[in-house]
Amino acid sequence: MRIGQRWPEAEMPKWQVIFDQALNDPDKIGSAKYHFIVAIESAIDMCNEVTATCLR
């Protein structure tokens, strides 16, 4: 399969079908963005905690 080339609908792998459905649903896109932001904020908080603990 070349880059940019698509599978015929009947031969699409399951992950590709789920991915295409998710990209066509604005609610799922918004939810994914929110979860991504929360994950980034959590990582920043953990880094701040480790830094504060090490500098005591």
C-alpha positions as CSV (number, residue, x, y, z in Angstrom):
1,M,0.0,0.0,0.0
2,R,1.5,3.3,-1.1
3,I,1.3,6.5,0.9
4,G,-1.9,8.3,0.2
5,Q,-3.5,5.2,-1.4
6,R,-6.6,4.0,0.3
7,W,-7.9,0.4,0.8
8,P,-11.2,-0.6,-0.8
9,E,-14.0,-0.4,1.8
10,A,-14.3,-4.2,2.1
11,E,-10.6,-4.7,2.7
12,M,-10.1,-1.8,5.2
13,P,-8.5,-2.9,8.5
14,K,-10.6,-2.5,11.6
15,W,-8.4,0.2,13.1
16,Q,-8.8,2.3,9.9
17,V,-12.6,2.1,10.0
18,I,-12.6,3.2,13.6
19,F,-10.1,6.0,12.9
20,D,-12.2,7.3,9.9
21,Q,-15.4,7.2,12.0
22,A,-13.7,9.1,14.8
23,L,-12.4,11.8,12.4
24,N,-15.9,12.3,11.1
25,D,-17.5,12.9,14.6
26,P,-16.9,16.4,16.0
27,D,-17.8,15.2,19.5
28,K,-15.0,12.6,19.5
29,I,-12.5,15.1,18.1
30,G,-13.4,17.6,20.9
31,S,-13.2,14.8,23.5
32,A,-9.8,13.7,22.2
33,K,-8.5,17.3,22.3
34,Y,-9.7,17.7,25.9
35,H,-8.1,14.4,27.1
36,F,-4.9,15.4,25.3
37,I,-4.8,18.8,27.1
38,V,-5.5,17.1,30.5
39,A,-2.7,14.6,29.9
40,I,-0.3,17.5,29.1
41,E,-1.3,19.4,32.2
42,S,-0.8,16.2,34.3
43,A,2.7,15.7,32.9
44,I,3.6,19.3,33.7
45,D,2.2,18.9,37.3
46,M,4.3,15.8,37.8
47,C,7.4,17.5,36.5
48,N,6.8,20.4,38.8
49,E,6.4,18.1,41.7
50,V,9.6,16.1,41.0
51,T,11.5,19.4,40.6
52,A,10.2,20.8,43.8
53,T,11.0,17.6,45.7
54,C,14.6,17.5,44.3
55,L,15.3,21.2,45.1
56,R,14.3,20.9,48.8
